[in-house]
Amino acid sequence: QKEVEQDPGPLSVPEGAIVSLNCTYSNSAFQYFMWYRQYSRKGPELLMYTYSSGNKEDGRFTAQVDKSSKYISLFIRDSQPSDSATYLCAMSANDYKLSFGAGTTVTVRA
Amino acid sequence: NAGVTQTPKFRVLKTGQSMTLLCAQDMNHEYMYWYRQDPGMGLRLIHYSVGEGTTAKGEVPDGYNVSRLKKQNFLLGLESAAPSQTSVYFCASSYEAGGLVDEQFFGPGTRLTVL
């Protein structure tokens, strides 16, 4: 079983919809939780970064971490066609190595 | 400020051939990483380095070697390429953040096909 599970989708939504993405994990030592966005044929780039449990909001993006359930989520409000990408969750214990989910491919239809 | 660059961008090899992928960063980062990305598998760590002259194995190191002779460069070598090494390879780098986990900055990737 993988350490980080993420539904690969694909997910297709109309413009303006709320996109909901999530990952589950098995390693209780994970404390750092990130979401990376990867456009087609590009390298991933950091979108959101959360330490420990709780919520974090940045514009249209909200990241949630529930350590008790070993579950993290990313919500995208008022989705735009420019949000079409693959979203990768990533997490780490108290070191510099990241464990990635498989990535969810999202398409926002105009 | 170019960030993280990778050469080449594309390469086709025959089984048994060797090649070296070059990663360079101009952000003075201590840590550098090599990943491979395969469909449905996400990013998997091949090797990493915590400083000039140091390297360590990641999750999937077999068939690969690395070297970090200069702080800004991290080389990934395939001594005898196999079709199973067909993948997209990403290099990344990050700060040494005093024991905290910091953002990793990724290069644009190298698409490798082994026939």
Interface residues (C-beta under 8 A of the other chain):
Chain A: V4 Q6 P8 Q31 Y32 M34 R41 K42 G43 P44 E45 L46 Y49 L88 A90 S92 N94 D95 Y96 K97 L98 F100 G101 A102 G103
Chain B: V4 Y31 G40 M41 G42 L43 R44 L45 Y48 V50 G58 F90 A92 S94 E96 A97 G99 L100 V101 D102 E103 Q104 F106 G107 P108 G109
